[in-house]
């Protein structure tokens, strides 16, 4: 079982269970417990909206990791696998700490509103539908990654889904779906610009 059960515990785990100047995706997963769906999705969403995302290519890498992880949840793998090259991707730990300090002042307020509600939505088969939604958020991230701050909304969506599963809060799952819809609308609106940028 993972020791992460809300946003605050995620931040504490990431700060206390990592060390050195550089951290890898594997280090972060080990810090939260890579066998628990909710905490891993929560972690991936956190990375997507934190200063870690300023590392070149990080948004697309995290979207790819999210995609691989979520697809394996969809097909029912109990312990999803991730490629070694993705696990070895590294970040300066100072960006991790900056993200933790940026979010921790809001973590208590977020955790105060979390509680087990509509918990059946956080179990199979609904968890598979959540994973499909995370697949969609990851796919949306790739074109939005060409736009400044574009990946924020799909990253927030993954974070909300992860937080909802971790806290067994079905109401938050419904809110996360709204965030995904917002990300899709954003993509539709900027898609012509993305295609023009790519020369299509």
Secondary structure, 3 states (H helix, E strand, C coil): CCCCCCHHHHHHHHHHCCCCCEEEHHHHHHHHCCCCHHHHHHHHHHHHHCHHHHCCCHHHHHHHHHHHHHHHHHCCCCCCCCCHHHHCCEEEHHHHHHHHHHHHHHHHHHHHHCCCECHHHHCCCHHHHHHHHHHHHHHHHHHHCCCCCCHHHHHHHHHHHHHHHHHCEHHHHHHHHHHHHHHHHHHHHHHHHHHHHCCC
